[in-house]
Amino acid sequence: MLLYRDVTEGTVVVKVIALANQKGGVGKTTTAVNLAACLAALGRKVLLVDSDPQGNATTGLGLDKRDIKKSIYDILTNDDVLAKDVIIPTAYDNLSLLPATIALAGAEIDLVNMMSRENRLKNALERVKYDYDYVLIDCPPSLGLLTLNALTAASSVIIPIQCEFYALEGVTMLMNTIQRVQRNLNPALKLEGVVMTMFDARTNLATDVVNEVKKYFSAKMYNTIIPRNVKLSEAPSHGEPVLAYDAKSKGAQVYQELAREVIGDE
């Protein structure tokens, strides 16, 4: 779903996409970081929002959390802190980061008694999102207030699903949450797509899972399937997206394919 605003230069179009799955270990942050990097490499201006207290998207782009003075926690809990003052340019052209630190772990409690608590991120991004073509929000592996803030701020959702036996476990709960957000907080929210991750071509199970998910989500499943890949696993420890770590690797190639699918016919 595209958001529009008329400005003197013409119509500005920005896509705000939350990457969500309350099940951990499904490649959500890996997808957020690498999709953001590949979109930026294709010339799109991208903001990656790290909304996970683990801060893995932040370190995955080479930032040391100990050096970060202000983070997404500050803009969620303090009206005087503006997103533009927290966003950090990365080492990669066209790619900026709204970082997270462990302080974000306290946000769920701090937000409970705040007015319009589900709209805090949406309101914070409103002033900066039109500077970008894509805003990607890496959600925590839960369906708490941080994820609700992301879904309220987003125009659409990408769901990464691991190619394993319990792939669809919990996805129904996530879809129910998306529907509740649509009804009560963000009627424009759409399912952008589903991306299968950690595919192991050596097993029949992985193929069976892909087929099962395809039945469930039909045309909403991306053609690009993310395989298990050593370079994808190694890149975060070097603080780099896989495109920078090893551009010739299979992991880099498939995320470039996914980025082109996300861009589509824009």
C-alpha positions as CSV (number, residue, x, y, z in Angstrom):
1,M,0.0,0.0,0.0
2,L,1.5,3.3,-1.0
3,L,1.2,6.5,1.0
4,Y,1.0,9.8,-0.8
5,R,1.5,13.4,0.2
6,D,1.3,16.4,-2.2
7,V,4.3,18.7,-1.9
8,T,5.6,21.6,-4.1
9,E,7.9,19.2,-6.0
10,G,5.0,16.9,-6.8
11,T,3.6,13.7,-5.2
12,V,5.9,12.0,-2.7
13,V,5.5,8.2,-2.5
14,V,6.9,6.2,0.4
15,K,6.4,2.6,1.3
16,V,6.5,1.8,5.1
17,I,6.9,-1.9,5.6
18,A,6.9,-3.8,8.9
19,L,8.8,-7.1,9.0
20,A,6.9,-9.1,11.6
21,N,6.6,-12.6,13.0
22,Q,6.2,-13.3,16.7
23,K,8.2,-16.5,16.2
24,G,11.9,-16.0,16.8
25,G,14.7,-17.3,14.7
26,V,12.9,-17.1,11.3
27,G,15.3,-14.8,9.6
28,K,13.3,-11.6,10.2
29,T,16.3,-9.3,11.1
30,T,18.4,-10.9,8.4
31,T,15.7,-10.1,5.9
32,A,15.3,-6.6,7.2
33,V,19.0,-5.7,7.1
34,N,19.7,-7.3,3.7
35,L,16.5,-6.2,2.0
36,A,17.2,-2.7,3.2
37,A,20.8,-2.8,1.8
38,C,19.7,-4.3,-1.5
39,L,17.0,-1.7,-2.0
40,A,19.5,1.0,-1.2
41,A,22.0,-0.5,-3.7
42,L,19.2,-0.3,-6.3
43,G,19.1,3.5,-5.8
44,R,16.2,3.7,-3.4
45,K,16.5,5.9,-0.3
46,V,15.9,3.6,2.6
47,L,15.4,4.0,6.4
48,L,15.8,0.9,8.5
49,V,14.0,1.2,11.8
50,D,15.3,-1.2,14.5
51,S,12.3,-1.8,16.8
52,D,13.7,-4.9,18.5
53,P,15.3,-4.5,21.9
54,Q,18.0,-7.0,20.9
55,G,19.3,-4.3,18.5
56,N,20.5,-6.9,16.0
57,A,19.6,-4.8,13.0
58,T,21.7,-2.0,14.5
59,T,24.8,-4.1,15.0
60,G,24.2,-5.8,11.6
61,L,24.9,-2.5,9.9
62,G,28.1,-2.0,11.8
63,L,26.9,0.3,14.7
64,D,28.3,-0.2,18.2
65,K,25.3,0.2,20.5
66,R,27.7,1.5,23.3
67,D,28.3,4.6,21.1
68,I,24.6,5.4,20.6
69,K,23.4,8.3,22.7
70,K,19.8,8.3,21.6
71,S,17.8,5.6,20.1
72,I,14.2,4.6,19.1
73,Y,13.4,4.3,22.8
74,D,13.9,8.0,23.2
75,I,11.5,9.0,20.4
76,L,8.9,6.5,21.6
77,T,8.9,7.8,25.2
78,N,9.9,11.4,24.9
79,D,7.9,13.9,22.7
80,D,10.8,16.3,22.8
81,V,13.1,13.9,20.9
82,L,12.6,14.0,17.2
83,A,13.4,11.1,14.8
84,K,15.5,13.3,12.6
85,D,17.9,13.8,15.5
86,V,18.2,10.1,16.2
87,I,18.6,8.7,12.6
88,I,22.1,7.7,11.8
89,P,23.6,7.6,8.3
90,T,25.3,4.2,7.6
91,A,28.4,3.3,5.7
92,Y,26.2,2.5,2.7
93,D,24.8,4.9,0.2
94,N,21.1,5.7,0.4
95,L,20.7,3.7,3.7
96,S,20.0,5.3,7.1
97,L,19.2,3.7,10.5
98,L,17.0,4.5,13.4
99,P,18.9,2.4,16.0
100,A,17.9,0.4,19.0
101,T,19.7,-0.3,22.2
102,I,18.8,-2.5,25.2
103,A,16.9,0.5,26.7
104,L,14.1,-0.4,24.3
105,A,13.4,-3.4,26.5
106,G,11.7,-1.1,29.0
107,A,9.5,0.6,26.4
108,E,6.6,-2.0,26.7
109,I,6.2,-0.9,30.4
110,D,6.8,2.8,29.7
111,L,4.2,3.0,26.9
112,V,1.4,1.4,28.8
113,N,0.2,4.6,30.5
114,M,0.9,6.9,27.6
115,M,-1.8,8.6,25.5
116,S,-2.2,7.1,22.0
117,R,0.5,4.5,22.9
118,E,0.0,2.5,19.7
119,N,0.6,5.6,17.6
120,R,4.0,6.7,19.1
121,L,6.1,5.4,16.2
122,K,3.7,6.5,13.5
123,N,3.7,10.0,14.9
124,A,7.5,10.0,15.2
125,L,8.0,8.8,11.6
126,E,5.5,11.2,10.1
127,R,8.0,14.0,9.9
128,V,10.8,12.1,8.3
129,K,9.3,9.3,6.2
130,Y,8.9,11.4,3.1
131,D,12.6,11.7,2.9
132,Y,12.7,8.1,1.9
133,D,11.4,5.7,-0.7
134,Y,11.2,2.8,1.7
135,V,11.0,2.6,5.5
136,L,11.5,-0.9,6.8
137,I,10.7,-1.6,10.4
138,D,12.3,-4.7,12.1
139,C,9.8,-5.8,14.7
140,P,10.6,-7.8,17.8
141,P,9.6,-11.5,18.0
142,S,6.4,-10.7,20.0
143,L,3.0,-9.2,19.5
144,G,3.4,-6.5,22.2
145,L,3.2,-2.7,22.0
146,L,6.4,-2.4,20.0
147,T,5.0,-4.6,17.2
148,L,1.6,-2.8,17.5
149,N,3.4,0.5,17.0
150,A,5.1,-0.9,13.9
151,L,1.9,-2.2,12.4
152,T,0.1,1.1,13.1
153,A,2.9,3.0,11.5
154,A,3.2,0.7,8.5
155,S,1.4,0.7,5.1
156,S,2.1,-3.1,4.7
157,V,3.7,-6.1,6.3
158,I,6.2,-8.7,5.1
159,I,6.1,-12.0,7.0
160,P,9.3,-14.0,7.0
161,I,8.5,-17.7,7.5
162,Q,11.2,-20.4,8.2
163,C,11.1,-23.5,6.1
164,E,10.5,-25.9,9.0
165,F,7.7,-28.2,10.3
166,Y,6.1,-25.6,12.5
167,A,6.3,-22.9,9.9
168,L,2.6,-21.9,10.1
169,E,2.5,-22.2,13.9
170,G,1.7,-18.7,15.2
171,V,1.1,-17.2,11.8
172,T,-2.6,-17.4,12.3
173,M,-2.2,-15.4,15.5
174,L,-0.1,-12.8,13.7
175,M,-2.8,-12.5,10.9
176,N,-5.4,-12.1,13.6
177,T,-3.4,-9.3,15.1
178,I,-3.0,-7.6,11.7
179,Q,-6.8,-7.8,11.3
180,R,-7.3,-6.2,14.7
181,V,-4.9,-3.4,13.8
182,Q,-6.8,-2.9,10.5
183,R,-10.1,-2.7,12.3
184,N,-9.0,-0.4,15.2
185,L,-5.8,1.4,14.4
186,N,-4.7,1.3,10.7
187,P,-7.4,0.4,8.1
188,A,-4.9,0.9,5.3
189,L,-2.6,-1.9,6.5
190,K,-2.0,-4.6,3.9
191,L,-0.1,-7.8,3.6
192,E,2.8,-7.0,1.4
193,G,4.1,-10.5,1.1
194,V,5.4,-13.7,2.6
195,V,9.1,-14.7,2.2
196,M,10.3,-18.2,2.9
197,T,13.7,-18.3,4.7
198,M,16.3,-20.9,5.7
199,F,15.4,-23.2,2.8
200,D,17.4,-26.4,2.7
201,A,17.1,-28.0,-0.8
202,R,18.5,-31.3,0.5
203,T,15.3,-32.1,2.4
204,N,11.9,-33.0,1.2
205,L,10.4,-31.3,4.3
206,A,11.5,-27.8,3.1
207,T,9.8,-28.3,-0.2
208,D,6.7,-29.6,1.5
209,V,6.6,-26.5,3.8
210,V,7.0,-24.1,0.9
211,N,4.1,-25.8,-0.9
212,E,1.9,-25.7,2.3
213,V,2.6,-22.0,2.9
214,K,1.9,-21.3,-0.8
215,K,-1.5,-22.9,-0.4
216,Y,-2.2,-20.7,2.6
217,F,-1.0,-17.4,1.2
218,S,-1.4,-18.0,-2.5
219,A,-0.1,-15.1,-4.7
220,K,1.1,-13.2,-1.6
221,M,4.2,-15.5,-1.4
222,Y,7.3,-14.1,-3.0
223,N,8.9,-16.2,-5.7
224,T,12.3,-15.6,-4.1
225,I,13.1,-18.2,-1.4
226,I,16.0,-17.5,1.0
227,P,18.3,-20.5,1.4
228,R,20.5,-21.5,4.3
229,N,23.8,-19.8,3.4
230,V,27.1,-19.6,5.3
231,K,27.8,-16.1,4.2
232,L,24.4,-14.9,5.4
233,S,25.2,-16.4,8.8
234,E,28.7,-14.8,8.9
235,A,27.9,-11.3,7.7
236,P,26.2,-10.0,10.9
237,S,29.3,-10.9,13.0
238,H,31.2,-8.5,10.7
239,G,28.6,-5.8,11.0
240,E,27.8,-5.9,7.3
241,P,24.9,-6.8,5.1
242,V,25.7,-9.8,3.0
243,L,25.9,-7.6,-0.1
244,A,28.9,-5.9,1.4
245,Y,30.4,-9.0,3.0
246,D,30.3,-11.2,-0.1
247,A,28.4,-9.8,-3.1
248,K,29.0,-13.0,-5.1
249,S,27.5,-15.3,-2.5
250,K,24.1,-17.0,-3.0
251,G,22.8,-15.1,0.0
252,A,23.6,-11.7,-1.7
253,Q,22.1,-12.8,-5.0
254,V,18.7,-13.9,-3.5
255,Y,18.3,-10.8,-1.4
256,Q,18.9,-8.7,-4.6
257,E,16.2,-10.8,-6.3
258,L,13.8,-10.2,-3.4
259,A,14.5,-6.5,-3.5
260,R,13.6,-6.4,-7.2
261,E,10.4,-8.3,-6.4
262,V,9.5,-5.8,-3.6
263,I,10.1,-2.9,-6.0
264,G,8.0,-4.6,-8.7
265,D,6.5,-2.3,-11.3
266,E,6.8,0.9,-9.3
